[in-house]
Amino acid sequence: MLLLKKLQFDSNNLIPAIIQDDQTGEVLMLGYMNPEALKTTIDKGKVCFYSRSRKQLWVKGENSGHIQTVKEIRYDCDGDALLIKVEQKGGACHLGYKSCFFTKYESRKGSVIDQNKIFNPDDVYRKKE
């Protein structure tokens, strides 16, 4: 794949991928991709990451239904970071928010949550028995 030759993966064969809402420009999350995750993302048109903790691929929304449909893939001038613009269904954050960046730091107040939850994570990620 031609794109893979343009990218610089780190020593763990990963590249950070910033996920951005295609319509609003809001940054939704940051994940990591290895070459296989990127190829899967391109082939399926749905964002696929490499889970560093589980050491496996995972398609965003495969359990929750909160999928990210790819609209555009960009890479930076050094080829060491991706920007993927998506149509987000539901929330991107596993804690129930639209974006993982729901906390902002204010010098006088400290950390402030400035978003409302859009879903209950207990309902979405309940362990199936």
C-alpha positions as CSV (number, residue, x, y, z in Angstrom):
1,M,0.0,0.0,0.0
2,L,1.5,3.3,-1.1
3,L,0.3,5.3,1.9
4,L,2.3,3.0,4.3
5,K,5.5,3.9,2.5
6,K,4.9,7.6,3.3
7,L,4.4,7.1,7.1
8,Q,6.8,6.9,10.0
9,F,5.7,4.3,12.5
10,D,7.4,4.4,15.9
11,S,9.6,1.7,17.4
12,N,6.5,-0.3,18.4
13,N,5.2,-0.1,14.8
14,L,2.5,2.4,15.8
15,I,1.3,5.8,14.7
16,P,-1.0,8.1,16.6
17,A,-4.4,8.8,14.9
18,I,-6.3,11.9,15.9
19,I,-10.0,11.4,15.2
20,Q,-12.0,14.5,14.3
21,D,-15.7,15.0,13.6
22,D,-16.0,15.8,9.9
23,Q,-18.9,18.2,10.3
24,T,-18.0,20.1,13.4
25,G,-14.2,19.9,13.5
26,E,-14.4,18.7,17.1
27,V,-11.5,16.4,18.1
28,L,-13.1,13.2,19.3
29,M,-10.3,11.0,20.4
30,L,-6.7,9.8,20.0
31,G,-5.9,6.2,19.2
32,Y,-3.0,4.3,17.8
33,M,-2.7,2.3,14.6
34,N,-0.3,-0.3,13.3
35,P,-0.1,-0.9,9.6
36,E,-2.7,-3.6,9.7
37,A,-5.2,-1.3,11.6
38,L,-4.6,1.4,9.0
39,K,-5.2,-1.0,6.1
40,T,-8.3,-2.3,7.8
41,T,-9.5,1.2,8.3
42,I,-9.0,2.0,4.6
43,D,-10.5,-1.3,3.4
44,K,-13.6,-1.2,5.6
45,G,-14.2,2.6,5.8
46,K,-14.6,2.2,9.5
47,V,-11.9,3.3,12.0
48,C,-9.8,0.4,13.3
49,F,-7.2,0.8,16.1
50,Y,-4.5,-1.3,17.6
51,S,-5.1,-1.7,21.3
52,R,-1.8,-1.4,23.2
53,S,-3.3,-3.0,26.3
54,R,-5.0,-5.9,24.7
55,K,-2.4,-6.2,21.9
56,Q,-5.0,-6.7,19.2
57,L,-7.0,-4.8,16.6
58,W,-10.4,-3.3,17.4
59,V,-12.9,-1.6,15.2
60,K,-14.3,1.4,17.0
61,G,-17.9,0.8,17.8
62,E,-17.9,-3.0,17.2
63,N,-19.4,-3.6,20.7
64,S,-21.1,-0.2,21.4
65,G,-22.5,0.5,17.9
66,H,-20.8,4.0,18.1
67,I,-19.0,3.5,14.8
68,Q,-16.7,6.0,13.1
69,T,-17.2,6.1,9.3
70,V,-14.1,7.5,7.6
71,K,-14.6,10.6,5.5
72,E,-11.0,11.6,5.0
73,I,-7.5,10.5,6.0
74,R,-4.6,13.0,6.3
75,Y,-1.1,12.7,7.6
76,D,1.3,15.4,8.8
77,C,4.4,16.8,7.2
78,D,6.7,14.3,9.0
79,G,4.4,11.4,8.2
80,D,4.4,10.4,11.9
81,A,0.8,11.3,12.8
82,L,-2.6,10.7,11.2
83,L,-5.7,12.9,11.2
84,I,-8.9,11.0,10.4
85,K,-12.1,12.9,9.8
86,V,-15.1,10.8,10.5
87,E,-18.9,10.7,10.8
88,Q,-19.4,9.7,14.4
89,K,-22.4,7.7,15.4
90,G,-23.1,8.1,19.1
91,G,-20.2,9.0,21.4
92,A,-16.6,8.5,20.8
93,C,-15.7,8.3,24.5
94,H,-16.2,5.0,26.5
95,L,-17.2,7.1,29.5
96,G,-20.3,8.3,27.8
97,Y,-19.3,11.6,26.2
98,K,-19.2,12.6,22.5
99,S,-15.5,13.4,22.8
100,C,-12.8,12.0,25.0
101,F,-11.7,15.6,25.5
102,F,-14.6,16.6,27.8
103,T,-12.3,18.0,30.5
104,K,-10.6,21.3,30.2
105,Y,-8.1,22.9,32.5
106,E,-8.7,26.5,33.7
107,S,-6.0,28.2,35.7
108,R,-8.5,29.5,38.4
109,K,-10.8,26.6,38.6
110,G,-8.6,23.6,37.7
111,S,-10.2,20.8,35.8
112,V,-13.7,21.4,34.5
113,I,-16.0,19.0,32.7
114,D,-17.7,21.0,30.0
115,Q,-19.8,18.4,28.2
116,N,-22.8,16.3,29.2
117,K,-22.8,12.5,28.8
118,I,-24.8,11.4,25.8
119,F,-25.1,7.8,26.8
120,N,-24.7,5.6,29.9
121,P,-21.6,3.5,29.5
122,D,-23.0,0.8,31.9
123,D,-25.8,0.2,29.4
124,V,-23.5,0.1,26.4
125,Y,-20.5,-1.8,27.8
126,R,-22.4,-4.2,30.2
127,K,-20.5,-7.5,30.3
128,K,-22.4,-10.2,28.4
129,E,-22.7,-13.4,30.4
